[in-house]
Amino acid sequence: MYIAMNRFRIAPGREEDFLEVWRNRDSHLDEVPGFKQFKMLQGESQEDHTVFISHSVWESEEAFRAWTKSDAFRKAHANAKSPEGIYLGPPKFEGYEVVL
């Protein structure tokens, strides 16, 4: 099993705008072989940002990598433009192989 996460730093006061983008997004994940689960996690707000982490579970790293090269990935990201000022920099990707 493989877990893929993106860590987003979101501007104070823009948390609901960020979540709205994700709520309205058609991820196309249900049609992807090897996809198991998706969650959006919200951390405690700090003075200068709030951390959100997209957390997806896959059968394998190979299944995740195949998704990033698929039509479903391109469709999911085609309209991913967000209102200006939400993100405090690009997301940081982290990938983990489940070992236990």
DRENMARVEX-757479 format. One record per residue: residue in three letters; x negated, y negated, z of N, C-alpha, C in turn. Coordinates in steps of 0.001 Angstrom, whole numbers, padded with zeros to 6 digits, always signed. Each point is the difference from the previous one (the first is absolute). Layout:
<atoms>
ALAXYZXYZXYZ...
</atoms>
This chain:
<atoms>
MET-000850+001174+000000+000850-001174+000000-000897-001239+000000TYR+000506-001061-000600-000759-001246-000157+000892-001167+000396ILE-000582-000951+000730+000722-001214+000393-000683-001197-000642ALA+000782-000783-000719-000490-001212-000656+000641-001203+000664MET-000836-000975+000378+000513-001181+000693-000589-001265-000615ASN+000818-001028-000045-000463-001335-000363+000317-000925+001155ARG-001004-000722+000445+000142-000948+001112+000158-001401-000582PHE+001110-000649+000366+000314-001339-000485-000062-000992+001154ARG-000672-001116-000198+000019-001108+000961+000989-001039-000532ILE+001044-000252+000796+001109-000860-000441+000014-001293+000803ALA+000240-001101-000681+000018-001327+000626+001096-000077+001059PRO-000275-000711+001100+001018-000172+001045+001277-000617-000570GLY+001127+000560+000401+001280-000509-000476+000446+000567-001342ARG-000852+000788-000652+000333+000551-001323+000290+001504+000048GLU+000105+000534+001211+000211+001435+000165+001274+000491-000696GLU+001086-000735+000180+001266+000414-000604-000059-000098-001524ASP-000714-000999-000530-000185-000113-001453-000745+001220-000537PHE-001045+000409+000707-000777+001173-000385+000889+001248-000005LEU+000751+000186+001067+000864+001180+000094+001073-000006-001079GLU+000511-001161-000332+001026-000096-001040-000544+000462-001348VAL-001245-000358-000305-000634+000461-001244-000010+001530-000021TRP-000377+000615+001098-000082+001467+000070+001382+000648+000017ARG+000963-000621+000640+001365+000558+000016+000605+000057-001403ASN-000305-000998-000808+000578-000099-001339-000833+000683-001079ARG-001103+000570+000375-000916+000621-000952+000464+001416-000342ASP+000005+000326-001272+000304+001366-000429-001330+000722-000146SER-000315+000842+000957-001332+000619+000060-000181+001142-000992HIS+001061+000636-000427-000045+001158-000893-000744+001183+000622LEU-000223-000024+001295-000753+001073+000650+000743+001327-000005ASP+001316-000034+000036+000759+001242+000041-000199+000875-001234GLU-000451-000593-001080-000209+000772-001232-001451+000476-000157VAL-000836-000226+001015-001424+000305-000106-000325+001339+000667PRO-000609+000934-000743-000410+001268+000600-001009-000222+001129GLY+000207+000691+001102-000933-000077+001117+000323-001061+001031PHE+000939-000907-000293+000371-001028+000971+000862+000605+001091LYS-000297-000345+001262+000746+000531+001145+000813-001066+000731GLN-000630-001142+000320+000663-000958+000890-000645-001384-000111PHE+000828-001036+000226-000496-001374+000049+000574-000695+001225LYS-000837-000777+000671+000409-000859+001119-000728-001340-000138MET+000664-001057+000453-000669-001301+000133-000107-000269+001493LEU-001208-000219+000476-000259-000234+001409-000288-001472+000243GLN+000507-000533+001100-000265-001386+000372-000732-000015+001329GLY-001131-000701+000027-000761-000170+001230+000474-001231+000754GLU-000570-000173+001161+000320-001160+000824-000504-001266-000685SER+000782-001047+000024-000404-001271-000613-001113-000650+000816GLN-000980-000520-000717-001089-000772+000585+000250-001474-000313GLU-000820-000854+000532+000160-001433-000238-000101-000352-001480ASP-000915+000674-000726-000271-000376-001387+000502+000999-001041HIS+000607+001124+000419+000497+000979-000964+000801+001104+000697THR+000703+000776-000827+000623+001249+000429-000486+001078-000946VAL-000365+001141+000556-000449+001122-000825+001181+000915-000306PHE+000117+000362-001272+000924+001032-000457-000842+001068-000684ILE+000411+001247+000129-000716+001099-000641+001004+000869-000753SER-000226+000123-001301+000789+000963-000766-000654+001362+000218HIS+000806+000989+000316-000496+001314+000411+000718+001049-000846SER-000723+000657-000891+000626+001037-000817-000710+001329+000220VAL+000799+001060-000003-000507+001349+000222+000147+000781-001303TRP-001071+000708-000362-000077+000744-001258-000442+001431+000270GLU+000352+000897-000903-000445+001398+000123-001524+000090-000029SER-000634-000872-000784-001457+000041-000154-000504-001349-000502GLU-001298-000202+000115-000601-001213-000566+000177-000006-001514GLU-000088+001163-000614+000166+000090-001453+001386-000476-000426ALA+001036+000362+000776+001358-000456-000318+000094-001519+000104PHE-000619-000573+001039+000007-001455+000150-000726-000665-001169ARG-001196+000491-000331-000781-000597-001094+000754+000114-001330ALA+000674+001119-000222+000784+000162-001232+001114-001042-000059TRP+000636-000279+001153+001053-001012+000033-000545-001365-000424THR-001218-000352+000452-000554-001319-000332-000273-000161-001490LYS+000024+001099-000751-000221-000055-001449+001281+000291-000783SER+001135+000054+000704+001253+000433-000620+000878-001168-000467ASP+001005+000355-000819+001009-000980-000411+000787-000496+001209ALA+000264+000886+000966+000740-000397+001205-000763-001095+000751PHE-001319+000108+000076-000824-001020+000658+000108-001326-000743ARG-000116+000048-001310+000092-001233-000810+001378-000643+000151LYS+001054+000807+000001+001360-000531+000177+000168-000623+001389ALA-000529+000668+001020+000143-000495+001381-000720-001322+000204HIS-001088-000209-000727-000804-001205+000186+000243-001070-001065ALA+000858+000290-000959+000245-000942-001097+000575-001324+000488ASN+000867+000038+000988+000640-001220+000506-000396-000261+001448ALA-001249+000287+000323-000466-000099+001389-000411-001419+000393LYS+000241-000965-000845-000357-001390+000307+000799-000485+001205SER-000710-000548+000967+000643-000516+001210-000073-001516+000027PRO+000918-000631+000724-000082-001455+000151-001363-000412+000571GLU-000486-001113-000468-001310-000496+000429-000037-000272+001503GLY-001155+000268+000607-000211-000339+001400+000328+001088+001004ILE+000442+001161-000478+000322+001097+000923-001272+000722+000446TYR-000837+000350-000965-001186+000819+000269-001201-000854+000376LEU-000735+000447+001008-001259-000643+000383-001144+000872-000522GLY-000108+000073-001307-001018+000825-000646+000598+001282-000542PRO-000819+000756-000731+000478+001245-000605+000172+001097+001060PRO+000813+001012-000314+000136+001108+000943-001298+000804+000081LYS-000183+000680+001123-001167+000864+000186+000481+001448-000015PHE-000502+000779-000956+000394+001404-000117-000820+000878+000932GLU+000686+000991+000583-000657+001037+000793+000649+001327-000351GLY-000792+001017-000297+000518+001327-000317-000587+001037+000940TYR+000837+000930+000439-000422+000996+001005+000483+001389-000375GLU-000877+000957+000081+000349+001408-000103+000426+000479+001375VAL+001151+000633+000100+000452+000540+001280-000798+001273+000273VAL-000690+000048+001133-000864+001134+000308+000539+000893+001119LEU+000901-000492+000816+000624+000815+001054+001505-000181-000023
</atoms>
